[in-house]
Amino acid sequence: MEKLVPYVNLETVKDKNGKIEKFVVRTVSYLPKDSTITKSGEGEVADNVYYRPLHIIYNGTSEEFDYFGVDFTIERKDVGLLERGVNVKVKNANVMTRSTEGDTSNDDENTGTVIEYEGDI
């Protein structure tokens, strides 16, 4: 599953005075070719989170793979007090629906691609 780990790039968007307006997290993942992807994690996040969880959820089962681009936009006003950056994770929707209730193995904090924000947020 290592091939599913996304390429992540962070763009800091500033206004004409140099004040940060938003962050754009651009990702590219290598997923089964027949995948339909959805994303989650944009918007407000709790103030006790260091790295905002961003999820790329796919449902493909093909033996052939292709590249999929997903962009996340995080407005400066949505950044929590302790938030330092993002943690991008790729999840298989088929496995998520089969997991038993209370199983947190899909939410392992040590997985994913972590990238920190640039500049003073």
Contacts in CASP RR format, 6 or more apart in sequence:
PFRMAT RR
TARGET T0000
AUTHOR 0000-0000-0000
METHOD contacts of the structure
MODEL  1
MEKLVPYVNLETVKDKNGKIEKFVVRTVSYLPKDSTITKSGEGEVADNVY
YRPLHIIYNGTSEEFDYFGVDFTIERKDVGLLERGVNVKVKNANVMTRST
EGDTSNDDENTGTVIEYEGDI
3 30 0 8 1.000
3 65 0 8 1.000
4 29 0 8 1.000
4 30 0 8 1.000
4 31 0 8 1.000
4 90 0 8 1.000
5 29 0 8 1.000
5 90 0 8 1.000
5 112 0 8 1.000
5 113 0 8 1.000
6 27 0 8 1.000
6 28 0 8 1.000
6 29 0 8 1.000
6 56 0 8 1.000
6 70 0 8 1.000
6 88 0 8 1.000
6 90 0 8 1.000
6 113 0 8 1.000
7 27 0 8 1.000
7 28 0 8 1.000
7 29 0 8 1.000
8 25 0 8 1.000
8 26 0 8 1.000
8 27 0 8 1.000
8 86 0 8 1.000
8 88 0 8 1.000
8 113 0 8 1.000
8 115 0 8 1.000
9 25 0 8 1.000
9 26 0 8 1.000
9 27 0 8 1.000
10 23 0 8 1.000
10 24 0 8 1.000
10 25 0 8 1.000
10 26 0 8 1.000
10 86 0 8 1.000
10 115 0 8 1.000
10 117 0 8 1.000
10 118 0 8 1.000
11 23 0 8 1.000
11 24 0 8 1.000
11 25 0 8 1.000
11 26 0 8 1.000
12 20 0 8 1.000
12 23 0 8 1.000
12 117 0 8 1.000
12 118 0 8 1.000
12 119 0 8 1.000
13 20 0 8 1.000
13 21 0 8 1.000
13 22 0 8 1.000
13 23 0 8 1.000
13 24 0 8 1.000
14 20 0 8 1.000
14 21 0 8 1.000
15 21 0 8 1.000
20 76 0 8 1.000
20 119 0 8 1.000
20 120 0 8 1.000
20 121 0 8 1.000
21 75 0 8 1.000
21 76 0 8 1.000
22 73 0 8 1.000
22 74 0 8 1.000
22 75 0 8 1.000
22 76 0 8 1.000
23 73 0 8 1.000
23 74 0 8 1.000
23 76 0 8 1.000
23 79 0 8 1.000
23 86 0 8 1.000
23 117 0 8 1.000
24 71 0 8 1.000
24 72 0 8 1.000
24 73 0 8 1.000
24 74 0 8 1.000
25 54 0 8 1.000
25 71 0 8 1.000
25 72 0 8 1.000
25 73 0 8 1.000
25 74 0 8 1.000
25 86 0 8 1.000
25 88 0 8 1.000
25 115 0 8 1.000
26 69 0 8 1.000
26 71 0 8 1.000
27 54 0 8 1.000
27 56 0 8 1.000
27 69 0 8 1.000
27 70 0 8 1.000
27 71 0 8 1.000
27 72 0 8 1.000
27 88 0 8 1.000
28 67 0 8 1.000
28 68 0 8 1.000
28 69 0 8 1.000
28 70 0 8 1.000
29 37 0 8 1.000
29 56 0 8 1.000
29 58 0 8 1.000
29 67 0 8 1.000
29 68 0 8 1.000
29 69 0 8 1.000
29 70 0 8 1.000
29 90 0 8 1.000
30 65 0 8 1.000
30 66 0 8 1.000
30 67 0 8 1.000
30 68 0 8 1.000
31 37 0 8 1.000
31 58 0 8 1.000
31 60 0 8 1.000
31 65 0 8 1.000
31 66 0 8 1.000
31 67 0 8 1.000
31 68 0 8 1.000
31 90 0 8 1.000
32 58 0 8 1.000
32 60 0 8 1.000
32 61 0 8 1.000
32 62 0 8 1.000
32 63 0 8 1.000
32 64 0 8 1.000
32 65 0 8 1.000
32 66 0 8 1.000
33 60 0 8 1.000
33 62 0 8 1.000
33 64 0 8 1.000
33 65 0 8 1.000
33 66 0 8 1.000
34 60 0 8 1.000
34 61 0 8 1.000
34 62 0 8 1.000
35 58 0 8 1.000
35 59 0 8 1.000
35 60 0 8 1.000
35 62 0 8 1.000
35 66 0 8 1.000
35 68 0 8 1.000
36 58 0 8 1.000
36 59 0 8 1.000
36 60 0 8 1.000
37 56 0 8 1.000
37 57 0 8 1.000
37 58 0 8 1.000
37 68 0 8 1.000
37 70 0 8 1.000
38 56 0 8 1.000
38 57 0 8 1.000
38 93 0 8 1.000
39 54 0 8 1.000
39 55 0 8 1.000
39 56 0 8 1.000
39 57 0 8 1.000
39 70 0 8 1.000
39 72 0 8 1.000
40 54 0 8 1.000
40 55 0 8 1.000
40 57 0 8 1.000
41 52 0 8 1.000
41 53 0 8 1.000
41 54 0 8 1.000
41 55 0 8 1.000
41 72 0 8 1.000
42 54 0 8 1.000
42 72 0 8 1.000
42 73 0 8 1.000
42 74 0 8 1.000
42 78 0 8 1.000
43 74 0 8 1.000
43 75 0 8 1.000
43 78 0 8 1.000
44 78 0 8 1.000
44 80 0 8 1.000
45 52 0 8 1.000
45 78 0 8 1.000
45 79 0 8 1.000
45 80 0 8 1.000
45 83 0 8 1.000
46 80 0 8 1.000
47 80 0 8 1.000
47 81 0 8 1.000
47 82 0 8 1.000
47 83 0 8 1.000
48 82 0 8 1.000
49 80 0 8 1.000
49 82 0 8 1.000
49 83 0 8 1.000
50 82 0 8 1.000
50 83 0 8 1.000
50 84 0 8 1.000
50 85 0 8 1.000
51 83 0 8 1.000
51 84 0 8 1.000
51 85 0 8 1.000
51 86 0 8 1.000
51 87 0 8 1.000
51 114 0 8 1.000
52 74 0 8 1.000
52 79 0 8 1.000
52 83 0 8 1.000
52 85 0 8 1.000
52 86 0 8 1.000
52 87 0 8 1.000
53 86 0 8 1.000
53 87 0 8 1.000
53 89 0 8 1.000
54 72 0 8 1.000
54 86 0 8 1.000
54 87 0 8 1.000
54 88 0 8 1.000
54 89 0 8 1.000
55 88 0 8 1.000
55 89 0 8 1.000
55 90 0 8 1.000
55 91 0 8 1.000
56 68 0 8 1.000
56 70 0 8 1.000
56 88 0 8 1.000
56 89 0 8 1.000
56 90 0 8 1.000
56 91 0 8 1.000
57 91 0 8 1.000
57 92 0 8 1.000
57 93 0 8 1.000
57 96 0 8 1.000
58 68 0 8 1.000
58 90 0 8 1.000
58 91 0 8 1.000
58 92 0 8 1.000
58 93 0 8 1.000
59 92 0 8 1.000
59 93 0 8 1.000
59 94 0 8 1.000
60 92 0 8 1.000
60 94 0 8 1.000
61 94 0 8 1.000
72 86 0 8 1.000
72 88 0 8 1.000
74 86 0 8 1.000
76 121 0 8 1.000
79 117 0 8 1.000
79 121 0 8 1.000
83 117 0 8 1.000
83 121 0 8 1.000
84 116 0 8 1.000
84 117 0 8 1.000
85 114 0 8 1.000
85 115 0 8 1.000
85 116 0 8 1.000
85 117 0 8 1.000
86 114 0 8 1.000
86 115 0 8 1.000
86 117 0 8 1.000
87 109 0 8 1.000
87 112 0 8 1.000
87 113 0 8 1.000
87 114 0 8 1.000
88 112 0 8 1.000
88 113 0 8 1.000
88 114 0 8 1.000
88 115 0 8 1.000
89 111 0 8 1.000
89 112 0 8 1.000
89 113 0 8 1.000
90 112 0 8 1.000
91 106 0 8 1.000
95 106 0 8 1.000
96 106 0 8 1.000
99 105 0 8 1.000
99 106 0 8 1.000
END
